[in-house]
Amino acid sequence: MFELKECENLMINKELIEHKGKRRLCVAPMLDWTDRHYRYLARQITRNAWLYSEMVNAGAIVYGDKDRFLMFNEGEQPVALQLGGSDPSDLAKAAKAAEEYGYNEVNLNCGCPSPRVQKGAFGACLMNEVGLVADCLNAMHDAVGIPVTVKHRIGVDRQTEYQTVADFVGTLRDKTACKTFIVHARNAWLDGLSPKETAMFRP
């Protein structure tokens, strides 16, 4: 019975992958939570969601244990790997590894505001360096045949004008092949507030 359900899941998931342009429900990534065990559980709840990994540092994949960070059950598909990083070469190598492991999408995180991530010069602070983001996305796109997407905020710190995020998206639209932008509709506070504290503020 369990094997039959597994096969049924895979068949339906493949249909969803083929029609990925119509995806309407995505389960957002969350560091330390949306690991492969969580995703497997989520897939038992619904077959019609696009699942995301927790953010993985590109360097950890390139220079570390790939199996530890990339292994997943085929029954989770469609599933995207979210990468953190700001080195185009490392991101390209990590994206290629993700494709080889069977991921259906690679997503670049430009939204995490945590101090630990800022020290690594990636996450939300990349919204202030759109040229570097373009270089990263282009390197990733050139390395793989699966979609490369980006997650970002509506602004950094006290940037509240619509034009700020419009310029960010517009520049990447014009300078890269990225067609999917996933918006976390809050500002990313890089100075003085932890991610837990920012959650207290409504979008």
Backbone as a printed PyTorch tensor [residue, N CA C, xyz], in Angstrom:
tensor([[[  0.8410,  -1.2070,   0.0000],
         [  0.0000,   0.0000,   0.0000],
         [  0.8730,   1.2520,   0.0000]],

        [[  1.9150,   1.2740,   0.8310],
         [  2.7930,   2.4450,   0.9010],
         [  3.4810,   2.6870,  -0.4300]],

        [[  3.9780,   1.6170,  -1.0760],
         [  4.6660,   1.7660,  -2.3550],
         [  3.7110,   2.2740,  -3.4260]],

        [[  2.4660,   1.8130,  -3.3920],
         [  1.4780,   2.2650,  -4.3660],
         [  1.2390,   3.7580,  -4.2280]],

        [[  1.1200,   4.2390,  -3.0060],
         [  0.9230,   5.6690,  -2.7790],
         [  2.1350,   6.4600,  -3.2540]],

        [[  3.3350,   5.8930,  -3.0290],
         [  4.5490,   6.5700,  -3.4810],
         [  4.5120,   6.7580,  -4.9910]],

        [[  4.1650,   5.7000,  -5.7220],
         [  4.1200,   5.7770,  -7.1830],
         [  3.0750,   6.7800,  -7.6340]],

        [[  1.9360,   6.7820,  -6.9640],
         [  0.8730,   7.7140,  -7.3190],
         [  1.3280,   9.1500,  -7.1020]],

        [[  2.0190,   9.3860,  -5.9840],
         [  2.5570,  10.7200,  -5.7110],
         [  3.4970,  11.1700,  -6.8090]],

        [[  4.4030,  10.2780,  -7.2080],
         [  5.3970,  10.6400,  -8.2160],
         [  4.7410,  10.9640,  -9.5420]],

        [[  3.7090,  10.2040,  -9.9230],
         [  3.0310,  10.4590, -11.1920],
         [  2.3780,  11.8310, -11.1870]],

        [[  1.6980,  12.1630, -10.1160],
         [  1.0250,  13.4520, -10.0370],
         [  2.0360,  14.5800,  -9.9560]],

        [[  3.1180,  14.3630,  -9.2200],
         [  4.1340,  15.3970,  -9.1130],
         [  4.7850,  15.6840, -10.4490]],

        [[  4.9900,  14.6630, -11.2740],
         [  5.5810,  14.8760, -12.5910],
         [  4.6600,  15.7210, -13.4630]],

        [[  3.3530,  15.5060, -13.3300],
         [  2.4070,  16.3400, -14.0670],
         [  2.5180,  17.7890, -13.6160]],

        [[  2.6830,  18.0060, -12.3230],
         [  2.8190,  19.3660, -11.8000],
         [  4.1070,  20.0070, -12.2900]],

        [[  5.1800,  19.2280, -12.3330],
         [  6.4520,  19.7520, -12.8200],
         [  6.3190,  20.2030, -14.2650]],

        [[  5.6320,  19.4160, -15.0900],
         [  5.4720,  19.7520, -16.4990],
         [  4.6510,  21.0200, -16.6840]],

        [[  3.8040,  21.3420, -15.7180],
         [  2.9580,  22.5290, -15.8030],
         [  3.3580,  23.5400, -14.7320]],

        [[  4.6640,  23.6620, -14.5180],
         [  5.1480,  24.4950, -13.4130],
         [  4.7770,  25.9550, -13.5710]],

        [[  4.4880,  26.3790, -14.8110],
         [  4.0910,  27.7650, -15.0040],
         [  2.7640,  28.0810, -14.3430]],

        [[  1.9870,  27.0520, -14.0070],
         [  0.6680,  27.2500, -13.4210],
         [  0.6690,  27.0690, -11.9050]],

        [[  1.8260,  26.9450, -11.3170],
         [  1.8710,  26.7070,  -9.8720],
         [  1.2460,  27.8820,  -9.1230]],

        [[  0.4190,  27.5530,  -8.1640],
         [ -0.2890,  28.5930,  -7.4150],
         [  0.0050,  28.5450,  -5.9290]],

        [[  0.5210,  27.4420,  -5.4580],
         [  0.7860,  27.2940,  -4.0290],
         [  2.2400,  26.9030,  -3.8220]],

        [[  2.9630,  27.7280,  -3.0760],
         [  4.3610,  27.4440,  -2.7450],
         [  4.5080,  27.4390,  -1.2290]],

        [[  5.2650,  26.4850,  -0.7150],
         [  5.5490,  26.4360,   0.7150],
         [  6.8890,  27.1330,   0.9350]],

        [[  6.8420,  28.2750,   1.5970],
         [  8.0250,  29.1310,   1.7270],
         [  9.1340,  28.4440,   2.5120]],

        [[ 10.3940,  28.7190,   2.1360],
         [ 11.5200,  28.1460,   2.8770],
         [ 11.7070,  28.8120,   4.2300]],

        [[ 12.1790,  28.0410,   5.1950],
         [ 12.5080,  28.5990,   6.5050],
         [ 13.7190,  27.8580,   7.0570]],

        [[ 14.7530,  28.6140,   7.3730],
         [ 16.0020,  28.0300,   7.8490],
         [ 15.7670,  27.1890,   9.0980]],

        [[ 16.3340,  26.0010,   9.0990],
         [ 16.2500,  25.0370,  10.2040],
         [ 14.8930,  24.3530,  10.3140]],

        [[ 13.9900,  24.6060,   9.3730],
         [ 12.6650,  23.9920,   9.4430],
         [ 12.3030,  23.2050,   8.1890]],

        [[ 12.4500,  23.8010,   7.0190],
         [ 11.9650,  23.1260,   5.8120],
         [ 13.0260,  22.1790,   5.2430]],

        [[ 13.4630,  21.2510,   6.0990],
         [ 14.4160,  20.2390,   5.6470],
         [ 13.6690,  19.1270,   4.9200]],

        [[ 14.3720,  18.0880,   4.5090],
         [ 13.7350,  17.0520,   3.6910],
         [ 12.6570,  16.2970,   4.4530]],

        [[ 12.7780,  16.2170,   5.7680],
         [ 11.7580,  15.5200,   6.5530],
         [ 10.4610,  16.3380,   6.5800]],

        [[ 10.5990,  17.6470,   6.7710],
         [  9.4270,  18.5240,   6.7350],
         [  8.7820,  18.4820,   5.3550]],

        [[  9.5950,  18.5410,   4.2990],
         [  9.0530,  18.5620,   2.9420],
         [  8.3240,  17.2660,   2.6200]],

        [[  8.8540,  16.1610,   3.1050],
         [  8.1820,  14.8880,   2.8700],
         [  6.8120,  14.8870,   3.5370]],

        [[  6.7500,  15.4340,   4.7560],
         [  5.4700,  15.5470,   5.4470],
         [  4.5250,  16.4700,   4.6800]],

        [[  5.0450,  17.6090,   4.2170],
         [  4.2110,  18.5540,   3.4680],
         [  3.6490,  17.9110,   2.2120]],

        [[  4.4370,  17.0550,   1.5760],
         [  3.9640,  16.4020,   0.3600],
         [  2.8530,  15.4070,   0.6540]],

        [[  2.8360,  14.8420,   1.8370],
         [  1.7360,  13.9490,   2.2030],
         [  0.4430,  14.7330,   2.4140]],

        [[  0.5850,  16.0030,   2.7840],
         [ -0.5880,  16.8500,   3.0150],
         [ -1.1830,  17.3280,   1.7020]],

        [[ -0.3340,  17.7060,   0.7510],
         [ -0.8220,  18.1560,  -0.5530],
         [  0.1510,  17.7710,  -1.6480]],

        [[ -0.3990,  17.3770,  -2.7750],
         [  0.4140,  17.0520,  -3.9450],
         [  0.5510,  18.2540,  -4.8670]],

        [[ -0.1020,  19.3410,  -4.5300],
         [ -0.2220,  20.4620,  -5.4570],
         [  0.5350,  21.7030,  -5.0180]],

        [[  1.5760,  21.5150,  -4.2250],
         [  2.3810,  22.6550,  -3.7770],
         [  3.8010,  22.5320,  -4.3070]],

        [[  4.4270,  23.6780,  -4.5070],
         [  5.8410,  23.7310,  -4.8850],
         [  6.6240,  23.9040,  -3.5940]],

        [[  7.5140,  22.9730,  -3.2900],
         [  8.2320,  22.9800,  -2.0230],
         [  9.6320,  23.5690,  -2.1780]],

        [[ 10.1110,  24.1840,  -1.1090],
         [ 11.4400,  24.7950,  -1.0950],
         [ 12.2780,  24.2230,   0.0370]],

        [[ 13.5610,  24.1010,  -0.2300],
         [ 14.4910,  23.7040,   0.8310],
         [ 14.7220,  24.8870,   1.7600]],

        [[ 15.2980,  24.6240,   2.9070],
         [ 15.8210,  25.7320,   3.7020],
         [ 17.0360,  26.3000,   2.9650]],

        [[ 17.4070,  27.5280,   3.2840],
         [ 18.5460,  28.1330,   2.6010],
         [ 19.8320,  27.3670,   2.9190]],

        [[ 20.6000,  27.0940,   1.8560],
         [ 21.8840,  26.4050,   1.9990],
         [ 22.9730,  27.3030,   1.4290]],

        [[ 24.0330,  27.4940,   2.1830],
         [ 25.1610,  28.2860,   1.7030],
         [ 25.8220,  27.5660,   0.5330]],

        [[ 26.0190,  28.2840,  -0.5640],
         [ 26.6070,  27.6720,  -1.7580],
         [ 27.9590,  27.0490,  -1.4570]],

        [[ 28.7460,  27.7070,  -0.6190],
         [ 30.0640,  27.1810,  -0.2830],
         [ 30.0070,  25.8460,   0.4310]],

        [[ 28.9630,  25.6410,   1.2300],
         [ 28.8190,  24.3740,   1.9480],
         [ 28.6210,  23.2190,   0.9750]],

        [[ 27.9680,  23.5050,  -0.1440],
         [ 27.7540,  22.4770,  -1.1660],
         [ 29.0240,  22.2520,  -1.9760]],

        [[ 29.6470,  23.3400,  -2.3880],
         [ 30.8250,  23.2420,  -3.2550],
         [ 32.0040,  22.5970,  -2.5340]],

        [[ 32.2020,  22.9630,  -1.2640],
         [ 33.3890,  22.5130,  -0.5410],
         [ 33.0820,  21.5030,   0.5630]],

        [[ 31.8020,  21.1600,   0.7240],
         [ 31.4210,  20.2630,   1.8030],
         [ 30.8090,  18.9640,   1.3120]],

        [[ 29.9690,  18.3830,   2.1520],
         [ 29.3320,  17.0970,   1.8880],
         [ 28.0420,  17.3290,   1.1000]],

        [[ 28.0660,  17.0860,  -0.2020],
         [ 26.8980,  17.3540,  -1.0450],
         [ 25.6900,  16.5350,  -0.6180]],

        [[ 25.9110,  15.2640,  -0.2910],
         [ 24.7870,  14.4200,   0.1100],
         [ 24.0640,  14.9950,   1.3170]],

        [[ 24.8170,  15.5080,   2.2570],
         [ 24.2130,  16.0460,   3.4800],
         [ 23.2360,  17.1740,   3.1670]],

        [[ 23.5970,  18.0210,   2.2100],
         [ 22.7890,  19.2040,   1.9380],
         [ 21.7890,  19.0220,   0.7930]],

        [[ 22.0100,  18.0400,  -0.0720],
         [ 21.2000,  17.9640,  -1.2890],
         [ 20.3090,  16.7350,  -1.4000]],

        [[ 20.5700,  15.6880,  -0.6290],
         [ 19.7580,  14.4820,  -0.7490],
         [ 18.3020,  14.7670,  -0.3820]],

        [[ 17.3880,  14.2000,  -1.1570],
         [ 15.9680,  14.3020,  -0.8320],
         [ 15.2410,  13.1210,  -1.4480]],

        [[ 14.0030,  12.9060,  -1.0310],
         [ 13.1810,  11.8280,  -1.5560],
         [ 12.4540,  12.3070,  -2.8030]],

        [[ 12.4470,  11.5050,  -3.8460],
         [ 11.7980,  11.9100,  -5.0950],
         [ 10.3260,  12.2580,  -4.8940]],

        [[  9.7280,  11.6700,  -3.8660],
         [  8.3280,  11.9600,  -3.5910],
         [  8.0680,  13.3950,  -3.1890]],

        [[  9.1300,  14.1420,  -2.8630],
         [  8.9800,  15.5590,  -2.5100],
         [  8.7420,  16.4330,  -3.7340]],

        [[  9.1260,  15.9800,  -4.9010],
         [  9.0730,  16.8330,  -6.0890],
         [  7.6530,  17.2730,  -6.4140]],

        [[  7.5360,  18.4970,  -6.9970],
         [  8.6020,  19.4210,  -7.3700],
         [  9.1580,  20.1620,  -6.1570]],

        [[ 10.4800,  20.3160,  -6.1540],
         [ 11.1510,  20.9580,  -5.0240],
         [ 12.2800,  21.8490,  -5.5380]],

        [[ 12.4110,  23.0080,  -4.9190],
         [ 13.4460,  23.9730,  -5.2900],
         [ 14.4970,  24.0390,  -4.1940]],

        [[ 15.7350,  24.2370,  -4.6030],
         [ 16.8150,  24.4580,  -3.6490],
         [ 17.0590,  25.9520,  -3.5290]],

        [[ 16.9880,  26.4650,  -2.2980],
         [ 17.3050,  27.8770,  -2.0900],
         [ 18.7650,  28.0030,  -1.6800]],

        [[ 19.4980,  28.8360,  -2.4220],
         [ 20.9200,  29.0380,  -2.1740],
         [ 21.1860,  30.4010,  -1.5650]],

        [[ 22.1450,  30.4480,  -0.6680],
         [ 22.6600,  31.7010,  -0.1460],
         [ 24.0990,  31.8540,  -0.5920]],

        [[ 24.4640,  33.0510,  -0.9870],
         [ 25.8310,  33.2800,  -1.4210],
         [ 25.9310,  34.5360,  -2.2570]],

        [[ 27.1580,  34.9590,  -2.5150],
         [ 27.3690,  36.1440,  -3.3450],
         [ 28.5440,  35.9680,  -4.2970]],

        [[ 29.0870,  34.7630,  -4.3540],
         [ 30.1700,  34.4670,  -5.2830],
         [ 29.5910,  33.7670,  -6.5070]],

        [[ 29.6030,  34.4090,  -7.6750],
         [ 28.9750,  33.8190,  -8.8620],
         [ 29.4940,  32.4220,  -9.1960]],

        [[ 30.7890,  32.2030,  -9.0420],
         [ 31.3630,  30.9030,  -9.3730],
         [ 30.8480,  29.8080,  -8.4450]],

        [[ 30.8590,  30.0660,  -7.1440],
         [ 30.3570,  29.0790,  -6.1880],
         [ 28.8710,  28.8250,  -6.3950]],

        [[ 28.1140,  29.8760,  -6.6480],
         [ 26.6750,  29.7100,  -6.8640],
         [ 26.4050,  28.8850,  -8.1130]],

        [[ 27.1820,  29.0940,  -9.1570],
         [ 27.0120,  28.3170, -10.3840],
         [ 27.2990,  26.8390, -10.1280]],

        [[ 28.3690,  26.5510,  -9.3940],
         [ 28.7160,  25.1620,  -9.0880],
         [ 27.6520,  24.5120,  -8.2100]],

        [[ 27.1540,  25.2570,  -7.2310],
         [ 26.1210,  24.7190,  -6.3440],
         [ 24.8260,  24.4830,  -7.1070]],

        [[ 24.4840,  25.3990,  -8.0130],
         [ 23.2740,  25.2360,  -8.8240],
         [ 23.3900,  24.0020,  -9.7080]],

        [[ 24.5540,  23.7920, -10.2960],
         [ 24.7670,  22.6090, -11.1340],
         [ 24.6200,  21.3370, -10.3240]],

        [[ 25.1590,  21.3390,  -9.1210],
         [ 25.0210,  20.1750,  -8.2480],
         [ 23.5550,  19.9170,  -7.9230]],

        [[ 22.8020,  20.9890,  -7.6750],
         [ 21.3720,  20.8450,  -7.3820],
         [ 20.6450,  20.2020,  -8.5540]],

        [[ 20.9680,  20.6450,  -9.7490],
         [ 20.3420,  20.0560, -10.9400],
         [ 20.6860,  18.5770, -11.0540]],

        [[ 21.9250,  18.2330, -10.8080],
         [ 22.3570,  16.8360, -10.9010],
         [ 21.6700,  15.9610,  -9.8610]],

        [[ 21.3080,  16.5390,  -8.7220],
         [ 20.6160,  15.7860,  -7.6780],
         [ 19.1120,  15.6960,  -7.9280]],

        [[ 18.6190,  16.4140,  -8.9320],
         [ 17.2140,  16.2900,  -9.3040],
         [ 16.2980,  17.4080,  -8.8750]],

        [[ 16.8440,  18.5120,  -8.3690],
         [ 15.9900,  19.6450,  -8.0040],
         [ 15.3720,  20.2600,  -9.2570]],

        [[ 14.1900,  20.8320,  -9.0970],
         [ 13.4450,  21.3720, -10.2310],
         [ 13.6250,  22.8680, -10.4230]],

        [[ 14.2830,  23.5080,  -9.4850],
         [ 14.4870,  24.9610,  -9.5370],
         [ 15.6080,  25.3170,  -8.5660]],

        [[ 16.3130,  26.3910,  -8.8590],
         [ 17.2890,  26.9410,  -7.9190],
         [ 16.8930,  28.3810,  -7.6330]],

        [[ 16.8350,  28.7280,  -6.3510],
         [ 16.3790,  30.0480,  -5.9290],
         [ 17.4950,  30.7540,  -5.1680]],

        [[ 17.7840,  32.0010,  -5.5570],
         [ 18.8110,  32.7930,  -4.8730],
         [ 18.1630,  33.6370,  -3.7870]],

        [[ 18.6450,  33.4960,  -2.5670],
         [ 18.0870,  34.2430,  -1.4390],
         [ 18.6710,  35.6500,  -1.3850]],

        [[ 17.8000,  36.6320,  -1.5850],
         [ 18.1620,  38.0440,  -1.4030],
         [ 17.2250,  38.6680,  -0.3760]],

        [[ 16.8330,  37.8610,   0.6220],
         [ 15.8500,  38.3440,   1.5740],
         [ 16.1660,  38.1210,   3.0330]],

        [[ 17.1470,  37.2570,   3.3450],
         [ 17.4260,  36.9540,   4.7520],
         [ 18.2290,  38.0790,   5.3980]],

        [[ 17.7420,  38.6380,   6.5320],
         [ 18.4270,  39.7670,   7.1640],
         [ 19.2940,  39.4000,   8.3630]],

        [[ 19.4580,  38.1210,   8.6580],
         [ 20.1190,  37.7580,   9.9100],
         [ 21.5680,  38.2420,   9.9420]],

        [[ 22.0680,  38.6040,  11.1180],
         [ 23.4610,  39.0620,  11.2460],
         [ 24.4620,  38.0410,  10.7280]],

        [[ 24.1840,  36.7620,  10.9550],
         [ 25.0940,  35.7110,  10.4930],
         [ 25.2050,  35.7160,   8.9720]],

        [[ 24.0730,  35.9000,   8.3090],
         [ 24.0590,  35.9410,   6.8470],
         [ 24.7290,  37.2140,   6.3360]],

        [[ 24.4840,  38.3250,   7.0180],
         [ 25.1220,  39.5820,   6.6130],
         [ 26.6420,  39.4780,   6.6610]],

        [[ 27.1610,  38.7750,   7.6530],
         [ 28.6140,  38.6170,   7.7590],
         [ 29.1750,  37.8750,   6.5570]],

        [[ 28.3390,  37.0280,   5.9580],
         [ 28.7520,  36.3090,   4.7580],
         [ 28.5150,  37.0950,   3.4890]],

        [[ 27.9980,  38.3230,   3.6220],
         [ 27.7570,  39.2230,   2.4780],
         [ 26.7670,  38.6440,   1.4860]],

        [[ 25.6970,  38.0250,   2.0150],
         [ 24.6220,  37.5720,   1.1270],
         [ 23.2910,  37.7550,   1.8270]],

        [[ 22.2210,  37.2460,   1.2430],
         [ 20.8950,  37.4820,   1.7960],
         [ 20.3850,  38.8570,   1.4180]],

        [[ 19.6570,  39.5030,   2.3360],
         [ 18.9830,  40.7700,   2.0300],
         [ 19.9410,  41.8960,   1.6750]],

        [[ 21.1630,  41.8570,   2.1900],
         [ 22.1030,  42.9370,   1.8740],
         [ 22.4220,  42.9900,   0.3840]],

        [[ 22.1490,  41.9120,  -0.3440],
         [ 22.3800,  41.9110,  -1.7910],
         [ 21.4250,  42.8400,  -2.5330]],

        [[ 20.3250,  43.2200,  -1.8820],
         [ 19.4090,  44.1520,  -2.5480],
         [ 20.0700,  45.5070,  -2.7820]],

        [[ 21.1370,  45.7770,  -2.0580],
         [ 21.8880,  47.0210,  -2.2650],
         [ 22.9790,  46.8670,  -3.3180]],

        [[ 23.0910,  45.6610,  -3.8900],
         [ 24.1210,  45.3960,  -4.8960],
         [ 23.5070,  44.6440,  -6.0720]],

        [[ 22.6040,  45.3060,  -6.7710],
         [ 21.8540,  44.6360,  -7.8330],
         [ 22.7670,  44.1490,  -8.9540]],

        [[ 23.8620,  44.8480,  -9.2090],
         [ 24.7920,  44.3970, -10.2380],
         [ 25.4090,  43.0540,  -9.9040]],

        [[ 25.7660,  42.8680,  -8.6310],
         [ 26.3150,  41.5920,  -8.1820],
         [ 25.2590,  40.5000,  -8.2630]],

        [[ 24.0210,  40.8280,  -7.9000],
         [ 22.9330,  39.8540,  -8.0040],
         [ 22.7760,  39.4070,  -9.4530]],

        [[ 22.8380,  40.3460, -10.3840],
         [ 22.7320,  40.0060, -11.8040],
         [ 23.8570,  39.0590, -12.2180]],

        [[ 25.0660,  39.3330, -11.7620],
         [ 26.1960,  38.4540, -12.0810],
         [ 25.9630,  37.0480, -11.5300]],

        [[ 25.4440,  36.9740, -10.3140],
         [ 25.1740,  35.6770,  -9.6840],
         [ 24.1090,  34.9040, -10.4550]],

        [[ 23.0170,  35.5750, -10.7850],
         [ 21.9280,  34.9140, -11.5040],
         [ 22.3780,  34.4500, -12.8800]],

        [[ 23.1520,  35.2690, -13.5710],
         [ 23.6240,  34.8840, -14.9030],
         [ 24.5580,  33.6820, -14.8370]],

        [[ 25.4310,  33.6570, -13.8390],
         [ 26.3370,  32.5180, -13.6840],
         [ 25.5540,  31.2400, -13.3990]],

        [[ 24.5430,  31.3440, -12.5420],
         [ 23.7190,  30.1820, -12.2230],
         [ 22.9410,  29.7200, -13.4420]],

        [[ 22.3550,  30.6670, -14.1600],
         [ 21.5600,  30.3310, -15.3390],
         [ 22.4090,  29.6530, -16.4060]],

        [[ 23.6230,  30.1370, -16.5950],
         [ 24.5080,  29.5530, -17.6070],
         [ 24.9390,  28.1350, -17.2510]],

        [[ 24.8670,  27.7950, -15.9620],
         [ 25.3500,  26.4920, -15.5040],
         [ 24.2910,  25.4020, -15.5370]],

        [[ 23.0160,  25.7890, -15.6020],
         [ 21.9420,  24.7930, -15.4650],
         [ 20.8760,  24.9510, -16.5450]],

        [[ 20.0330,  23.9250, -16.6340],
         [ 18.9070,  23.9790, -17.5560],
         [ 17.5760,  24.0860, -16.8470]],

        [[ 17.6020,  24.1950, -15.5230],
         [ 16.3760,  24.3560, -14.7420],
         [ 16.1790,  25.8360, -14.4250]],

        [[ 14.9630,  26.2360, -14.0350],
         [ 14.7200,  27.6520, -13.7380],
         [ 15.5790,  28.1670, -12.5870]],

        [[ 16.0350,  29.3950, -12.7340],
         [ 16.7520,  30.1050, -11.6750],
         [ 15.8870,  31.2890, -11.2700]],

        [[ 15.5200,  31.3580,  -9.9940],
         [ 14.6210,  32.4000,  -9.5060],
         [ 15.2920,  33.1630,  -8.3740]],

        [[ 14.6490,  34.2300,  -7.9350],
         [ 15.2190,  35.0250,  -6.8500],
         [ 14.1330,  35.3740,  -5.8400]],

        [[ 14.4890,  35.3130,  -4.5650],
         [ 13.6010,  35.7610,  -3.4930],
         [ 14.1650,  37.0600,  -2.9320]],

        [[ 13.2980,  38.0520,  -2.7370],
         [ 13.7850,  39.3410,  -2.2440],
         [ 12.7360,  40.0050,  -1.3640]],

        [[ 13.0950,  41.1040,  -0.7480],
         [ 12.1910,  41.9010,   0.0880],
         [ 11.6710,  43.0940,  -0.7170]],

        [[ 10.8110,  43.8880,  -0.0840],
         [ 10.3150,  45.0960,  -0.7580],
         [ 11.2390,  46.2820,  -0.5170]],

        [[ 12.2240,  46.0950,   0.3480],
         [ 13.1850,  47.1590,   0.6200],
         [ 14.0920,  46.7640,   1.7610]],

        [[ 15.1180,  47.5610,   1.9780],
         [ 16.0710,  47.3250,   3.0580],
         [ 16.0150,  48.4970,   4.0300]],

        [[ 15.9320,  48.1720,   5.3120],
         [ 15.8550,  49.1890,   6.3660],
         [ 14.7140,  50.1690,   6.0820]],

        [[ 15.0170,  51.4470,   5.8860],
         [ 13.9510,  52.4460,   5.7500],
         [ 13.5680,  52.7500,   4.3020]],

        [[ 13.9470,  51.8800,   3.3910],
         [ 13.5250,  52.0480,   1.9950],
         [ 12.0560,  51.6390,   1.8870]],

        [[ 11.1880,  52.5900,   1.6840],
         [  9.7550,  52.2970,   1.6450],
         [  9.1010,  52.6650,   0.3230]],

        [[  9.8310,  53.2920,  -0.5710],
         [  9.2330,  53.7060,  -1.8350],
         [  9.1570,  52.5330,  -2.8070]],

        [[  8.0350,  52.4680,  -3.5130],
         [  7.8210,  51.3960,  -4.4860],
         [  8.9280,  51.3600,  -5.5310]],

        [[  9.4280,  52.5240,  -5.9060],
         [ 10.4160,  52.5930,  -6.9760],
         [ 11.6820,  51.8130,  -6.6430]],

        [[ 11.9830,  51.6860,  -5.3560],
         [ 13.1830,  50.9500,  -4.9440],
         [ 13.1170,  49.5000,  -5.3830]],

        [[ 12.0220,  48.8330,  -5.0460],
         [ 11.8890,  47.4240,  -5.4210],
         [ 11.6170,  47.2880,  -6.9130]],

        [[ 10.9270,  48.2730,  -7.4970],
         [ 10.6740,  48.2330,  -8.9370],
         [ 11.9800,  48.2990,  -9.7170]],

        [[ 12.9000,  49.1290,  -9.2700],
         [ 14.1960,  49.2420,  -9.9410],
         [ 15.0080,  47.9570,  -9.7830]],

        [[ 14.9410,  47.3630,  -8.5980],
         [ 15.6600,  46.1140,  -8.3470],
         [ 15.1780,  45.0200,  -9.2990]],

        [[ 13.8620,  44.8450,  -9.3460],
         [ 13.2910,  43.8150, -10.2130],
         [ 13.5150,  44.1530, -11.6830]],

        [[ 13.3110,  45.4150, -12.0390],
         [ 13.4660,  45.8170, -13.4320],
         [ 14.8760,  45.6020, -13.9500]],

        [[ 15.8570,  45.9190, -13.1320],
         [ 17.2500,  45.7190, -13.5390],
         [ 17.5470,  44.2430, -13.7690]],

        [[ 17.0860,  43.3940, -12.8640],
         [ 17.3290,  41.9600, -13.0120],
         [ 16.5510,  41.3870, -14.1880]],

        [[ 15.3670,  41.9020, -14.4220],
         [ 14.5900,  41.4570, -15.5820],
         [ 15.3370,  41.7590, -16.8770]],

        [[ 15.9500,  42.9390, -16.9350],
         [ 16.6200,  43.3710, -18.1620],
         [ 18.0010,  42.7500, -18.3430]],

        [[ 18.6830,  42.4420, -17.2370],
         [ 20.0750,  42.0080, -17.3380],
         [ 20.2870,  40.5160, -17.1230]],

        [[ 19.2010,  39.7910, -16.7910],
         [ 19.3290,  38.3520, -16.5630],
         [ 18.1800,  37.6260, -17.2470]],

        [[ 18.2340,  36.2990, -17.1840],
         [ 17.1600,  35.4830, -17.7440],
         [ 16.1190,  35.1260, -16.6930]],

        [[ 16.2450,  35.7020, -15.4980],
         [ 15.3030,  35.4040, -14.4140],
         [ 13.9120,  35.9260, -14.7520]],

        [[ 12.9220,  35.0440, -14.6530],
         [ 11.5440,  35.4090, -14.9680],
         [ 10.6130,  35.3120, -13.7620]],

        [[ 11.1110,  34.7580, -12.6760],
         [ 10.2680,  34.5590, -11.4930],
         [ 10.9000,  35.2480, -10.2920]],

        [[ 10.1420,  36.1710,  -9.7050],
         [ 10.5940,  36.9330,  -8.5450],
         [  9.6380,  36.6410,  -7.3890]],

        [[ 10.1710,  36.1250,  -6.3080],
         [  9.3620,  35.7400,  -5.1570],
         [  9.5520,  36.8030,  -4.0840]],

        [[  8.4670,  37.4780,  -3.7440],
         [  8.5450,  38.6610,  -2.8940],
         [  8.1190,  38.3420,  -1.4640]],

        [[  9.0070,  38.5880,  -0.5240],
         [  8.6590,  38.5870,   0.8950],
         [  8.2400,  40.0230,   1.2010]],

        [[  6.9540,  40.2290,   1.4050],
         [  6.3970,  41.5880,   1.4300],
         [  6.6240,  42.3120,   2.7600]],

        [[  7.8670,  42.3540,   3.1780],
         [  8.3020,  43.1310,   4.3380],
         [  9.6540,  43.7570,   4.0060]],

        [[  9.9580,  44.8260,   4.7040],
         [ 11.3180,  45.3440,   4.6180],
         [ 12.2670,  44.4290,   5.3900]],

        [[ 13.4880,  44.3550,   4.9300],
         [ 14.5270,  43.6210,   5.6550],
         [ 15.3130,  44.6180,   6.4930]],

        [[ 15.2350,  44.4600,   7.8000],
         [ 15.9520,  45.3690,   8.6950],
         [ 17.3210,  44.7830,   8.9840]],

        [[ 18.3470,  45.4460,   8.4700],
         [ 19.7150,  44.9660,   8.6220],
         [ 20.4120,  45.5780,   9.8220]],

        [[ 19.8320,  46.6130,  10.3840],
         [ 20.5040,  47.3500,  11.4540],
         [ 19.6640,  47.3580,  12.7240]],

        [[ 20.0300,  46.5130,  13.6770],
         [ 19.4480,  46.6310,  15.0040],
         [ 18.2890,  45.7190,  15.3380]],

        [[ 17.7280,  44.9840,  14.3570],
         [ 16.6100,  44.0960,  14.6380],
         [ 16.9360,  42.6900,  14.1590]],

        [[ 16.5950,  41.7030,  14.9710],
         [ 16.7730,  40.3140,  14.5780],
         [ 15.5860,  39.8940,  13.7170]],

        [[ 15.6920,  38.7790,  12.9510],
         [ 14.5460,  38.2890,  12.1920],
         [ 13.3160,  38.0610,  13.0680]],

        [[ 13.5300,  37.5940,  14.3190],
         [ 12.3970,  37.3700,  15.2230],
         [ 11.7150,  38.6860,  15.5650]],

        [[ 12.5150,  39.7290,  15.7760],
         [ 11.9460,  41.0350,  16.1130],
         [ 11.2190,  41.6560,  14.9270]],

        [[ 11.7480,  41.4550,  13.7160],
         [ 11.0770,  42.0330,  12.5440],
         [  9.7230,  41.3880,  12.3100]],

        [[  9.5480,  40.1500,  12.7720],
         [  8.2690,  39.4630,  12.5920],
         [  7.1560,  40.1290,  13.3870]],

        [[  7.5050,  40.9880,  14.3380],
         [  6.5040,  41.6870,  15.1390],
         [  5.8320,  42.8060,  14.3500]],

        [[  6.4600,  43.2210,  13.2420],
         [  5.9150,  44.3170,  12.4490],
         [  5.0850,  43.7680,  11.3010]],

        [[  3.9050,  44.3100,  11.1350],
         [  3.0520,  43.8840,  10.0290],
         [  3.5790,  44.4590,   8.7190]],

        [[  3.3540,  43.7150,   7.5880],
         [  3.7930,  44.2350,   6.2920],
         [  3.0960,  45.5450,   5.9650]]])
